[in-house]
């Protein structure tokens, strides 16, 4: 495997940036660069500044950033950028994790195969602890209304899993994101950090949430099934449609490698969510998705496989409820309290000794 390094001074509108970086080609064709940017590369919020953005664009994409079209910040900094040569791209910056290399490789493979998703153009590059990537900007579509039923969402997930390369051929996709991380490697109940960086293991109760999550971990960890590549945050807000057809699936940092029933079960528990607090699938919507998924794949699951799908879906709902508990309460905790007994029953799990009061 070849290795090259470079250094120099990058002139930007905000002044010179001294940069050192090295390129590391991977076995799947993804090149990572490790940058150390000194000077004006960062703003006070700890995200990629416009100066560092333009410098990265010139090196990785061959043209500086002309203007910023949009800017969003949640778990990642996401910018729509028009380059100096007129191309329009999306730049993402988020804390570097090695799994992002695998996620980008999966996204690239799916784009080459014709799956509706943005094609990666550059990265992931390490820039002072951030993973920076560039991808094609796809014009905006619309959200498909969940009231139309789960079939379009389930069929698209089935297409993704069928089209994706084998998990073993990709760079590591572990650990799974914490909301999908029933398979996390730690010995404690919850992952060491949730998506906000807090340790849910240090949050007291509710007892029924922790007990149910323990049952989920036990049942899922005992499963022996081949791992497939899938999407671990299959919410309607991440999928754009046009004229009833899928235009683009986004949020590729959420790629996971888990058994197929687990991937489908996680999606079934959350697929109608469009970004508002407390949004998730009802029990009936979860059942609709799992039935639609089996129809789309022309498969007939055993009763145990169906239980495992319900079990995996319960993990993400419990995780969100636990996060609400850490904040003193919230809509995910309240909503699951009314559903947990039925979801446990469908998962083939005993009700915890302590359940929320009606």
N, C-alpha and C positions, 0 to 999 in steps of 0.2 A: 504494500500500500504506500503510495507516494505521499509526501508531505512537503509543503512549501510555506514560507513565511515572508511577510512584507512589513514595512513600516514607512512612515512618512508624515508629512503635514498636509492636512486637508483644509483648503481655504473655503470658508463658508461666509454667508452674509453676517453671521454672528462672530466672525473672527476665526483664527486658525484653531484646528483641533489636531493635536498630536495623537496619532493612532498607530497601534501595532496589532497585527492580526495574522493568523495562520489558517491555512485551508487544510481540511482533513476529509478527503473523499471516502465515502462509505461503500460497502459492498453492493448497495442497491442504487447507487447513482446520486445520492443526496450528499451534497458537499456542505460541511459545517465550517464556519469561520469563527475563530475566537478573537474577539476584539478587546483591546484595552484602550478606552477613550479617555483622554485627560483634557481638562479645561472646560469648555462650555457644552459638553455633550449631554447634560442632564438638567431638567428643570427641578423646581422645588418639590414636585410631587413624586420624583423618582421614576419618571417615565421618559421615554425617548424624546428629546427636544427636537425642534424643527431643524436646528443646525446639524445635529447628529443624524436625523432622518435623511436629510439631503445628501450628507456624506455617504451614508450607507447605500442609498439609491444609486449614486454615481458608481460605486464600486460593484454592487451586486447586480444592478439592473442596467447599467451603462448610460444612465441619464439622471441628472439631479431632479429633485422634487420642484415642480413649478408652482403648484398651489395645492392646498389641502381642500378636498371636496367635502369631507365630513370627518368627524372625530368622535369616537365613542370610548368609554372606559367602564369596564366591569371587572371581570377576572383578567381580561386582556385589554391592552390599548389597541384600538382598531382605527385605522385612518384610511380614508379614500384619498388617493393622491393622483393628480395629473402630473406626469413627468414632463420635463423640459422638451422632450421630443413628441409630446402629445398623447402618449399612451396613458391609459387610466388603469391603476392597479390598487390593490388593497394591501396595506402593510400592517402586520400584527407584531406586537411586542408584549411579552409576558415573562414571568420568572422562568429561567431555563430549567427544564427537566429533561433527562436523557430520553424519556419516552416520546417527547415531541418529535425526535428524529424518526421514530417508527410511525407516528401519526402522519407526518408529512409524506413518508414513503407510501403509506396506504392511500392517502389522498391523491398522490401523483398516479399511482397504478389505476385507481378508479377513474380518474379523469382520462387517462389514455384509453381505457376500455369503453368510454362513452357514457359513463354514469354522470348524471347531472350534478356537477360540483365545480367550484373554481379550480383551475389548474395551478399548482404551485409553480412559481417562477424563480425563486431564489430562497436560500436558507434551508433549514434553520441555522442562523449564525448566533454565536454567543457574543453579546455586546454588553460588557460590564454586568454580567449576571442575567441579562435578559436574552430570551430566544426571539430572534427577529426573523420574520418570513415575509415574502411577497407572493401574491397570487393575483390571478386575473380578476378584474372587477366585472361582475355580472349585473346587468341592469335589473332594477327592482322588479319583483313580481308581487303577488298578493298572497295572503294567508288563506288557506282552505278552511272553511268553517267546520269545526268538529260535528256540528249538527248533521252534516251530510253522511256521517258514519265513519268507521275506522278503516274500511277496506283500502282506500287510496294510501293511507299512511302505512298500513301493514304490508301491502303489496310492494311499496317502495323499499321498506326495510328488508323484505325478503329478496328483492332484486339486489340490494347492496351486499347482503351476505353472500349471495350466489356469485356475484361479480368479483368480490374482494379476493386478493391473493391469499394463499394459505398462511396462517399465522406464523408457522415455523419459518417461512421464507422472508419475513419482515424483521427489522430490528426490534428489540424488546418493546412491548407495549405495556409493560408492568412498571409500577403498580397501576391498577385501575384508578380513575378519578374517585375521590372518596365517596361521592354520592352513589357510585356504582360498585364500591369497593368492599363488598361482602367477602371478597377473596384477598383482602389486604394481608401482608405477611406478618403483621404484628401479633403479639400474644394477647394484647388487651382487646376489649370489645370493639371499640371504634378506632379508625385510623388515627395516627398520631396527630395529624392536622386535617381539619376540614378545608373546604375551599376558601375560607376566610382566614386560615392560618391558626385557628384556635383548636385546642385539644378538648374534644367532647367528652373524653374520659374523665376530665376534671369537673364536669358539670353534674351535680347531684340530681338524679332522677330525670323525669318521672320513672318510677319503678317499672310500670307496665311497658314503657318504651324500651328500657334496657333489657328487660326479661324477654320481650318479643324479639329484639334484635339478636340476643344470644341464641334463641331457638332457630332464627334464620341462619345465622352463621354455622351452627351445628349441622343443619340439614343440607345446606348448600356445600359445605366443605366435604361432606361425605359423598357427593356426587362424583361419578367417574364418567366423563364424556369428553369427546374431542372438542378442542377450543376452535372457535371460528372468529373471524374478524367482523366486528360490527360497530355500531354507533351507540355510545353509552348515555346520550342525552337527547333522546328522540322526542323532542317537543315540537309542537306546530310552529312555534316562533322561529325555529331553526330551518324551516323548509319554505321556500318560495315557489309559487305556482303561477302558471300562465295558461289561460283557457282550459283549466282543469288538468293540465299536465305539469309534472314536476319540472321546475326551471333550475333550481339550485338547492342543494343541501349544504348547510354551513356548520360551523363549530366542529372542525375536524381535530381539535385538541382532545375531543371526547371519544376518540377511537378506543375500543377495548378488544381484548381477546378473551372470550368466555364461551362456555357452551351455548349453543344456539337457543335453547329454551330459556336460558338466563337473559340473553340479549333481548329476546322477544318479551320476556316478562318485565324487564326494566322499562322497556318502551310502553308496554301496555298500561303501566301504572301512572304514566305522566303525559301521554301523547297529546291530549287536548291543550296543554298549557301554552299560553301565549305571552307570558311575561308578567302578569299581574299577581300580586301576593295571594297565596292559597290555591292557585289553580293546579289541578291535577285531574286524573280520570276518576269518575265514579266507579263503583263496583261493577255496574252494568257496562260502562264504557270499557273497563278492563277486559271483561268477558267477551265483549264484541271484538276487541282487537285480537285477542288470542284465537277466537274462532276464525276471524278474517285471515290471520297469519297462516293458519293451517290450511285454509282454502287456497290461499295464494301459493303455497308451497306444495299443494296436493299431498299433504301429509296428514296422518291420523295419529296424534300423540296418545301414548298410554295415559292412564289416570295419574300415574306417578310423574310422568313428564309434565303434565298439566299442573300438578301440585308444585313442582319445582319452579315453573314459570311464575305462579302466584307468589311463591316464596321469594324469588329474586325481586319481584316488583315491590314486595313489602319492605325490602331493605331500603330502597330510595325514599319511600314514604316515611319510614322510621327515622332515617337520617335527617330529613327535612324537619320532622317533628322535634327531634333532639336539638337541632339548631334553634328552633323557635323556643324551646325550653331554656336554652342558654341565654336567650334575650328576655326571659321572663314570661313567655307565652306568645302565641301568634296563630294565624289562620291554618297553617299546616298541622300544628299540634291539635287544634280544636277539631279540624275536619277528620283527621285520622282517628281521634278518640271515638267518633261515631261509627267508624268502619272497621276498626282493627279486629273485632271479634269475628266478623264475617270473612275478612281476608285471611285470618289465621285458619278458620275452618276450611276454606278453599285450598289453602296451602297444606292441609293435612297436619297441622300443628296444634298441640294442645293450647288452650287459653292459659296465659300466665296466671299465677296465683293472685296477682293484683292487676285488675283491669280498671280502666277509667270508669267513674260512675256515670250513669246515664244522665 
